[in-house]
Amino acid sequence: MTKRIKIIVPIPMDEAGVQNRAEQIPPEMVGEGFEVAFEAVTWGAALGDSYYDALLMDMSVFEAGIRAEEEGFDAICIDTVSDSGMYALRSRLSIPVVGPGQASLHTACMLGHKFSVVTMWPQWFHFYRKTIGEYKLEARCASLRSINTRPDLAELLEGKEEVVFKALEEESRKAIEEDGADVIVLGSTTMHQSHAHLASVLPVPVVNPGQVSFELCKMYLKLGLTHSKTAFASPEMPNDAGVLARGNG
């Protein structure tokens, strides 16, 4: 039986923008027996550049995923390294809910002793401080580095490859040579277009968060694993109708 995976894009965007993000999971990676549906939230944050946007991402991602189990999906992947809404969805649902932040940071810890997160701009550092702190990985983090470039969350890196790839390579080398990183983690699933270049030129592993979380999700489904409901207890009195009625009152 085909396993259906919903991948939630945490920023509202049109079909072209969603397709750009969907390209991080090519058909050969989806594989036989799996079906993927990328779906953008219908409202919420613009850039993820603040704690304000972070709250909107948590809320809109939760709303987009709350009915996934009823809709026949077998798992959810969240298309943001911030892992927005992940714990709340685990509490509400029994199907696996996987976040690229948790998946990529723990994978980095298995591949080396110290990782650095290399990202587009420092306005996203608050996300990494949150996830690294929640997962208690401070001692494994060598540094957070950015190329100080405002991201385009729909067009991604298209047309900017020559400049952006070089800048990401330079910051990654600084993380390795100056900060002691032996693994590089891309700071956003929107940076997936840079992965092949960085992996080919850097002397350490480069973790592509969206692909790592997707493969982990597939493994959970193959092995029949999901999150512990002791850890992520279900609410005694859920209010799905109230959540989904947001803005309609």
C-alpha positions as CSV (number, residue, x, y, z in Angstrom):
1,M,0.0,0.0,0.0
2,T,1.3,3.5,-0.9
3,K,2.3,5.6,2.0
4,R,1.3,9.3,1.7
5,I,3.5,12.0,3.1
6,K,2.4,15.6,3.5
7,I,5.2,18.2,3.4
8,I,4.1,21.5,4.8
9,V,5.7,24.7,3.4
10,P,5.6,27.2,6.3
11,I,5.2,30.4,4.2
12,P,2.2,31.3,2.0
13,M,3.1,31.1,-1.7
14,D,1.8,30.3,-5.2
15,E,2.2,27.0,-7.0
16,A,5.4,28.1,-8.7
17,G,7.0,28.8,-5.3
18,V,5.8,25.5,-3.9
19,Q,7.2,23.7,-6.9
20,N,10.7,25.3,-6.4
21,R,10.7,23.9,-2.9
22,A,9.4,20.5,-4.0
23,E,12.4,20.1,-6.3
24,Q,14.5,19.2,-3.2
25,I,12.8,15.8,-3.2
26,P,13.3,14.4,-6.8
27,P,11.1,11.5,-8.0
28,E,13.9,9.0,-7.6
29,M,14.2,10.0,-3.9
30,V,10.4,9.6,-3.3
31,G,10.8,6.0,-4.5
32,E,8.3,3.2,-5.0
33,G,5.5,2.9,-2.4
34,F,5.5,6.5,-1.4
35,E,3.5,9.6,-2.5
36,V,4.5,13.2,-1.6
37,A,2.2,16.2,-1.5
38,F,3.8,19.6,-0.9
39,E,1.3,22.1,0.6
40,A,1.9,25.7,1.5
41,V,0.2,27.2,4.5
42,T,-2.6,29.6,3.5
43,W,-1.6,32.4,5.9
44,G,1.1,33.4,8.3
45,A,4.7,34.5,8.2
46,A,6.6,36.3,5.5
47,L,10.3,35.7,6.1
48,G,10.8,34.0,9.5
49,D,13.0,36.9,10.5
50,S,11.7,37.5,14.0
51,Y,10.0,35.9,17.0
52,Y,6.8,37.4,15.7
53,D,7.1,35.4,12.4
54,A,8.2,32.3,14.4
55,L,4.9,32.4,16.3
56,L,2.9,32.7,13.0
57,M,4.8,29.8,11.5
58,D,4.0,27.6,14.5
59,M,0.3,28.5,14.3
60,S,-0.1,28.2,10.5
61,V,1.9,24.9,10.2
62,F,-0.1,23.4,13.0
63,E,-3.3,24.4,11.3
64,A,-2.1,23.0,7.9
65,G,-1.3,19.6,9.5
66,I,-4.0,19.2,12.1
67,R,-6.3,17.2,9.7
68,A,-3.5,15.3,7.9
69,E,-4.4,12.0,9.6
70,E,-8.1,12.4,8.7
71,E,-7.1,13.2,5.2
72,G,-5.4,9.8,4.9
73,F,-1.8,10.9,5.1
74,D,0.6,8.5,6.8
75,A,3.2,11.1,7.9
76,I,4.1,14.8,7.9
77,C,7.3,16.5,7.1
78,I,7.7,20.1,8.0
79,D,9.6,22.1,5.3
80,T,11.6,24.4,7.6
81,V,14.6,23.9,9.9
82,S,12.8,25.8,12.6
83,D,10.6,22.7,13.1
84,S,7.6,25.0,13.4
85,G,4.6,23.4,15.0
86,M,6.3,20.0,15.2
87,Y,5.7,19.2,18.9
88,A,2.1,20.5,18.8
89,L,1.3,18.3,15.8
90,R,2.9,15.3,17.5
91,S,0.7,15.9,20.5
92,R,-2.4,16.0,18.3
93,L,-1.6,13.2,15.8
94,S,-0.4,9.7,16.0
95,I,1.2,9.6,12.5
96,P,5.0,10.5,12.4
97,V,5.7,14.2,12.3
98,V,9.3,14.9,11.3
99,G,11.2,18.2,11.3
100,P,14.4,19.0,9.3
101,G,16.0,20.8,12.2
102,Q,15.9,17.9,14.6
103,A,16.7,15.4,11.9
104,S,19.7,17.3,10.4
105,L,21.2,18.4,13.7
106,H,21.2,14.9,15.2
107,T,22.5,13.5,11.9
108,A,25.3,16.0,12.0
109,C,26.1,14.7,15.5
110,M,26.4,11.2,14.2
111,L,28.7,12.2,11.4
112,G,31.2,14.3,13.4
113,H,32.0,15.9,16.7
114,K,31.0,19.5,16.0
115,F,28.7,21.0,13.5
116,S,28.2,24.5,12.2
117,V,25.0,25.9,10.8
118,V,25.6,28.0,7.7
119,T,22.6,30.1,6.6
120,M,21.5,33.0,4.4
121,W,21.2,35.8,7.0
122,P,21.5,36.3,10.8
123,Q,17.8,37.1,11.2
124,W,17.3,33.3,11.2
125,F,19.7,32.7,14.1
126,H,16.8,32.7,16.6
127,F,15.5,29.5,15.0
128,Y,18.8,27.7,15.5
129,R,19.2,28.9,19.1
130,K,15.7,27.6,19.8
131,T,16.2,24.1,18.3
132,I,19.8,23.6,19.4
133,G,18.7,24.6,23.0
134,E,15.6,22.4,22.9
135,Y,17.6,19.4,21.7
136,K,20.4,20.1,24.1
137,L,23.1,20.2,21.5
138,E,24.9,23.4,22.5
139,A,28.1,21.5,23.2
140,R,28.1,20.0,19.7
141,C,27.6,23.3,17.9
142,A,30.8,25.0,16.7
143,S,29.1,28.1,15.3
144,L,26.3,29.8,13.5
145,R,27.4,31.6,10.3
146,S,25.5,33.5,7.6
147,I,26.3,35.2,4.3
148,N,24.2,38.3,5.2
149,T,21.9,37.8,2.1
150,R,18.2,38.4,2.3
151,P,16.5,35.1,1.2
152,D,13.8,34.7,-1.5
153,L,11.7,31.9,-0.1
154,A,9.8,31.3,-3.3
155,E,12.4,31.8,-6.0
156,L,15.1,30.4,-3.7
157,L,18.7,30.6,-5.2
158,E,17.8,30.5,-8.9
159,G,19.8,33.0,-10.9
160,K,22.0,33.8,-7.9
161,E,24.1,30.6,-7.8
162,E,27.5,32.0,-8.8
163,V,27.5,34.6,-6.0
164,V,25.6,32.7,-3.3
165,F,27.4,29.4,-3.7
166,K,30.7,31.1,-3.4
167,A,29.7,33.0,-0.3
168,L,28.3,29.9,1.3
169,E,31.5,28.0,0.5
170,E,33.6,30.8,2.1
171,E,31.6,30.9,5.3
172,S,31.6,27.1,5.5
173,R,35.4,27.0,5.2
174,K,35.6,29.6,8.0
175,A,33.4,27.4,10.1
176,I,35.7,24.4,9.5
177,E,39.1,26.2,9.7
178,E,38.3,28.8,12.4
179,D,35.4,27.3,14.5
180,G,36.3,23.7,14.4
181,A,33.3,22.3,12.6
182,D,33.6,18.9,11.1
183,V,30.1,18.8,9.7
184,I,28.2,21.6,7.9
185,V,24.4,21.9,8.2
186,L,22.5,24.0,5.7
187,G,20.4,26.5,7.7
188,S,17.3,26.2,5.6
189,T,15.5,23.7,3.3
190,T,15.4,26.7,0.9
191,M,19.1,26.3,0.4
192,H,18.9,22.9,-1.1
193,Q,20.1,24.1,-4.5
194,S,23.5,24.8,-3.0
195,H,24.0,21.3,-1.5
196,A,25.6,19.5,-4.5
197,H,28.2,22.3,-4.9
198,L,29.1,22.5,-1.3
199,A,29.3,18.7,-0.9
200,S,31.7,18.6,-3.8
201,V,34.1,21.3,-2.7
202,L,34.2,21.0,1.1
203,P,36.3,18.5,3.0
204,V,33.5,17.6,5.5
205,P,30.0,16.2,5.2
206,V,27.2,18.7,4.3
207,V,23.8,17.9,5.6
208,N,20.8,18.9,3.4
209,P,18.0,19.2,6.0
210,G,14.9,18.6,3.7
211,Q,16.3,15.4,2.2
212,V,17.5,14.1,5.6
213,S,14.1,14.6,7.2
214,F,12.3,13.0,4.3
215,E,14.5,9.9,4.3
216,L,14.1,9.7,8.1
217,C,10.3,9.9,7.6
218,K,10.4,7.1,5.1
219,M,12.4,5.0,7.5
220,Y,9.9,5.5,10.3
221,L,7.1,4.4,7.9
222,K,9.0,1.3,6.8
223,L,9.8,0.3,10.4
224,G,6.3,1.2,11.7
225,L,7.7,3.8,14.1
226,T,6.2,7.0,15.3
227,H,6.6,9.4,18.2
228,S,5.9,8.3,21.8
229,K,2.5,9.4,23.1
230,T,4.0,9.3,26.5
231,A,6.3,12.1,25.5
232,F,3.8,13.9,23.3
233,A,0.5,13.4,25.1
234,S,-2.7,13.9,23.3
235,P,-5.0,16.7,24.5
236,E,-7.9,15.5,26.6
237,M,-10.2,18.1,25.0
238,P,-8.9,19.1,21.5
239,N,-10.4,22.2,19.9
240,D,-9.7,21.6,16.2
241,A,-12.8,23.5,15.2
242,G,-11.6,26.6,17.0
243,V,-8.2,26.3,15.4
244,L,-9.6,26.0,11.9
245,A,-12.1,28.8,12.5
246,R,-9.3,31.3,13.0
247,G,-10.1,34.5,11.3
248,N,-13.7,33.5,10.4
249,G,-15.4,34.9,13.4
